[in-house]
Amino acid sequence: MLEALALGALQGVTEWLPVSSEGVVAVVDSFAFDRPLADALAFALWLHLGTAVSAAVVFRREFIAVIRGAHVSGPGTPTARFLAIATLVSGLVGLPLLIGAAELSVSLGNGAMAVVGLAMLTTAAIQVRRPRPGMRTRETLTVRDAVIIGIAQGTAVLPGVSRSGVTVVALLLRGVERREALVMSFVLSVPVSLGAAAYVGLTSAVTITSEALLSAFVAGAIGVATIRGFLTVASRINFAAFAGSIGLAIIAGVVAQTIK
């Protein structure tokens, strides 16, 4: 029960920070609770169920607007088309990587943890020099934008790669206004997060127990508050230093275990 509460809370906070919640949760689960890394990664993906619900709650107006727009003007409205294509591309890119990451974590053993640390350092490097935001809004997003963002989001299934980090940077590179980029990144997280949770549930990579459900609930409840807070303070936090520190700590932990 303590593990469920701790990991759910950690997911609820880190999912919205550009530091890879999957990598952070999996590493903490593996180090602190002695779970094999492959199982810890699967549980980290399961917890995305909770944060998908929290994003749907916070951005319910955006989802309602997309649904209404599609109903009135057809599915070809810019925002609806962007979300649909980006989600499809994310799945096509992410599923093979997800399967490969699970197999790699088993074959590499502790070495897989070092890979997570290196990926976290890469996330930090991405954060160092973010492009200046443009003035584009969600209504101007094109099919090309959707494909680019979908590819970026698909790569984030790799533990240590931040989904919010790579999607926000990709949107900024496409000239999207800063808050619009954050909102669209969070909205995009809902279908892919639900897909990730469904994948580990249907493949029995995670046993759905009362503790697992409690952990997902905690992630969702804390996620609601975290999203709103993040949108307020995002421009004042050095996430590059934060992600880099986590990456170095993970690598240090691997070295310490190897020396033992």
Secondary structure as GFF3:
##gff-version 3
##sequence-region A 1 260
A	DSSP	alpha_helix	2	14	.	.	.	ID=ss1
A	DSSP	alpha_helix	21	33	.	.	.	ID=ss2
A	DSSP	alpha_helix	37	46	.	.	.	ID=ss3
A	DSSP	alpha_helix	48	58	.	.	.	ID=ss4
A	DSSP	alpha_helix	60	73	.	.	.	ID=ss5
A	DSSP	alpha_helix	78	108	.	.	.	ID=ss6
A	DSSP	alpha_helix	111	128	.	.	.	ID=ss7
A	DSSP	three_ten_helix	138	140	.	.	.	ID=ss8
A	DSSP	alpha_helix	143	155	.	.	.	ID=ss9
A	DSSP	alpha_helix	163	173	.	.	.	ID=ss10
A	DSSP	alpha_helix	178	202	.	.	.	ID=ss11
A	DSSP	alpha_helix	210	233	.	.	.	ID=ss12
A	DSSP	three_ten_helix	234	236	.	.	.	ID=ss13
A	DSSP	alpha_helix	239	259	.	.	.	ID=ss14
###
